[in-house]
Amino acid sequence: MIKELNKKIIVAVDVDGKEKALELARKLQGSGCWLKVGLELYSIEGPAILQELKELGFPIFLDLKLHDIPNTVERAIRGLMAWGADIINVHCSGGYEMMARAAEAVHAQSGNRQRTKLIGVTVLTSLSEKVLQEDLGVGRGLESQVIGLAQLAQRAGLDGVVVSAKEAAALRQACGEDFLLVTPGIRPAWGEKNDQVRVMTPREAIKVGSSYLVVGRPITRAADPLRVLNHLWDE
């Protein structure tokens, strides 16, 4: 039962080198979870780390949040897919054309293995509504911004979005059951929020419609990561 639940967990491997990443991965091997490679690890080790983690049996979410002109993002996506990531993301704020070109690249992927999924980042979970409006000058409210960007991503051909669990229920209604909702800012009931603002517990997030849950420091900074992973569902 726990292993099935863990298939919805993506552990953020935000560490500063291959040795730490592989050590963490080996401790979590066989648990059922995914691993997320973000900018920190990718900038140090490059794309080869994806293959090493894949060889240990993990599905991989490559979290680089690509945001550039359409041609650049399309070409980057084509290059990154060769390294075997199961999910790749872009920033929805790059616009429709950028997302559509990226989606065309992943949809054209050939071969027998399951196609890479492409998702978009709506509003970072570290941002509050006040920051979104006062610092970034966004005229509509946070939830409206998230829904608008998610619907734009869906029209562009993306498979889903990265979104706070606080907006998951509204997105399920707006975008349907097949649209992937990948939720960071997940903290167990007994954990600390750290720098995340819009957070939920794992069970709360699944209940409101999240497809996958991204969890970092509660697991990666634990003395026994596997034990913490298996107790995430405790309320």
Secondary structure, DSSP 8 states (H G I E B T S, - for coil): -HHHHHTTEEEE---SSHHHHHHHHHHHTTS--EEEEEHHHHHHH-THHHHHHHHTT--EEEEEEE-S-HHHHHHHHHHHHTTT-SEEEEEGGG-HHHHHHHHHHHHT--SSS---EEEEE-S-TT--HHIIIIIT---S-HHHHHHHHHHHHHHTT-SEEE--GGGHHHHHHHH-TTSEEEE--B--TTS--TT-SS-B-HHHHHHTT-SEEEE-HHHHTSSSHHHHHHTTT--
